Amino acid sequence: MKQRQLKKEGKVGYSFPRCNAFLIKPCLISLLVTVLFANVTAAQDRNSEMVKKIHEEALVNGKGYSMLEYLCKNIGHRLSGSPQAAAAVEWTRQQMIDLGFDTVYLQPVMVPKWVRGGKETGRIIGSNQGDIEANILSLGNSIGTGEKGVRAEVVEVKGIEELNKLGKKGVENKIVFFNRPFNPKFITTSDAYSDAVDQRVYGPSAAAALGAKAVIVRSMTLAIDDFPHTGTLVYKENVPKIPVVAISTKDANLLSATLKQGNKIQFYLENYCEMKDSVLSYNVIGELRGSQKPNEVMTVGGHLDSWDVGEGAHDDGTGCVQSIEVLRIFKTLGIKPKRTVRAVMFMNEENGGAGGRAYAKSALVNKEIHKVAIESDEGGFSPLGFSVNSSAAQFQTISSLKKYFEPYNIHTIKEGYSGADIEHLKPQGTAMIGYVPHDHRYFNIHHTANDTFDKVDPRELTLGAAAMASLIYLLDQKDDL
Ligand SMILES: [Zn+2]
């Protein structure tokens, strides 16, 4: 449209004879600039038009929400190594076959198999109100107490530094209670999570090294409610493993208040979780083969495993179905990508990261060139934009696309964290991109029984898929990624 307008206004199609000899050089330059400008404008128009079509296809015919419903309601939560995880592998594989992707395959990966076991009990003992049952949930990878349980005096700390100051004398034979809340001053709750999560991941071994018998960790959330949040912990080598549970924020506040009553408050803990032998599982991969550069790969992904409570809806069923949607939209609109575009359902993000490592290793072995990877693992809420972990040149290329997103109220393309599964591609020079949605409500449900299908809004989910598809499309138009 704009090119035609330029022609009409006489800005394209100069005839040389009109130039005086000494003007020929400036005229040529002017002509070149004009033609170049017209080409760039036409390409921009084509890109904007395609981004619009992608959004319309997603909003009118999107399949992500119905796929998510099946995953959540018919398969449910799906921790690595569980029968549900195996069912999710087979179901997503079949979905991508049914959608007619060029290639669909399973990538083998050995995963840890951790099981929660029987009913978990937490009890505050010795308060002025008598014994109080507390809402607890074992952390992933924790060992269990078995039926004998653990009962001990409780010592509360705000973090590992405070714990170390207490030393062996203050900690030995006690249950350590890490109770540093999310700091509400952070604008994004993922920053509050990063600020608080060290006590959950590394606190247990720090406490065990000082002789603690068990650890209780305040749930990683700003919400004050009765739902404990699980999540992974990392046992340090050569330090005794001790049982570890999360406690709901309401009960964390109660326990803290009870400790201030001055009595010698004890806690009773009973859980039955255990780590079994590793088992074979799979990343599930669907791809549209590149029409010009098939060995260059652009990945979109989420993780298929989830914690063993709730339905793994926002974490990370949404990321998986959005990734499948990207390829479905391309196929439906007849977009033939120059590079190979892959939807990857990573296995074992939650308690090991084996799927991400296996994917990066396979890329090296097969000599694939991974140009770009996008991961959606921050919840399926309304899109804000993208967070990029890449070289300066790659970041400049990605930021230059911002103008195409502004009509959709996506204003953020920033440098930062991408995703736990794709970050293993870093040594291969891949531009790694995290999908960034609004996250104010994400950590209210993250890793809890409340992460269920009804918490996902179909329109928000769909707009995220459209944003990811648009970015992959626009980057594929760049010859020099
Ligand atoms: Zn996740």
Residues whose N, C-alpha, C, O or C-beta is under 5 A from the ligand:
A	BS01	ZN	D315 D316 D377
